Amino acid sequence: MTAPNFADRTIWTGDNLDILRGLNSASVDLIYLDPPFNSNRNYAAPVGSAAAGAAFKDTWTLSDLDVAWMGLIADEQPAMYQVLQTAGLTHGKGMQSYLCMMAVRLLEMRRVLKDTGSIYLHCDPTASHYLKLLMDSIFGQNRFRSEITWRRTNAHSDTRQGRKQHGRVHDVILYFTKSQQWTWNPVYTPYDPQYIEKFYRFVEPETNRRYRLGDLTAPGGASKGNPHYELMGVTRYWRYSQERMQELVDAGRVVQRRLGAVPAYKRYLDEMPGVPLQDSWDDIGPLQAQSKERIGYPTQKPLALLERIIKASSNEDDVVLDPFCGCATACVAAENLGRRWIGIDISPKAVELVNMRLQQTMGELFHNRLVTARTDVPRRTDIDAPIPYRQNKHVLFGQQEGRCNGCKSAFEFRHLEIDHVIPQSAGGTDHVENLQLLCAHCNRVKGDRPQEYLVARLREMGMAA
């Protein structure tokens, strides 16, 4: 675990891959992401809404950059590469491109997550099965906790569109943890009214409190420290010690409904926490057109949904990250619950929206003062300062066997130039792991861009090895 290299309440505008690469490792407690779903649609907020101007693409085609990424993944993440290959064969190049985009970002998210951290990936059935395999390959299948279904819309009939199928009303939320020791706060939901009527059918006349009767006897006879105990003329082996039994009697928590019957223990409904939260959530409704929190963002999620996730998997003062923050619902929910938070979005509209929403909930005091807006890439502070990077040229020459790391041609030592694999402007460091030797031509083609760009350009020019 390392100290964050960012301020609380920060939103970056830019490519989240570059910004994630610049965040310190193990600096975030909880990640929630609601990325595009590969739905083959483009979304835009309606004119006149608070989110007007916000738009994003949800149509993907396989590009040279994706091909280059897949080459890097094949070398370092063979299991993930097989998932991408399978998706391309079974679902097409669009799905393969989408998953490739997600894969390189999820790898960075795993790095920035603390060992006790959790990640919730919000998607729909279009790609949830592939994303589950992708998450298995990155986090490990034994880090999978649950597949949550959230009912995102009311019942409707898809047959009106000429489709013979069931109505599509739910999203999927994939929940993974980074390790086997993770933050968890149990969440409970209210009992069903029918359950209450059936099991909590007694009502105290004096207090109007509902209760049920529980057995006071211990199964299998006496347990250690709890021998037989005579109460109201009946001798039994009791579940509790004699002292505890007397406390219950004195508190009026023990009743005997008829002479000679075994006394029972009153369990009050208002003392019960409720039903432990399950993996099917239909008690948080979708945002309606007239909802006060609705701002017109095309894929806006209700605050209650994010507050449930944040309560369950983080504690006060923990850091919550939303790398596709859009209208910043996760950021607002984190603020409401006393968590620290950061967000990233490709659109500058996110900064405006989170300021507006926090102003609505917290007052004028925080308008345009609470949120830090950044467009730069953060610089990591969790790694030791490297030696001047130019001193690594001899080491790199030996590692690369005198060949350019772009076109793979052999050159003399003096004709090779040191370059950053991930440029410094995109969060790259001077450490030898992020350095390479390129020939002059490849270095000019690459410029101030990541290595994937060079590989894609060389492939386009027919120069790839």
Disulfide bonds with the S-S distance in Angstrom:
none
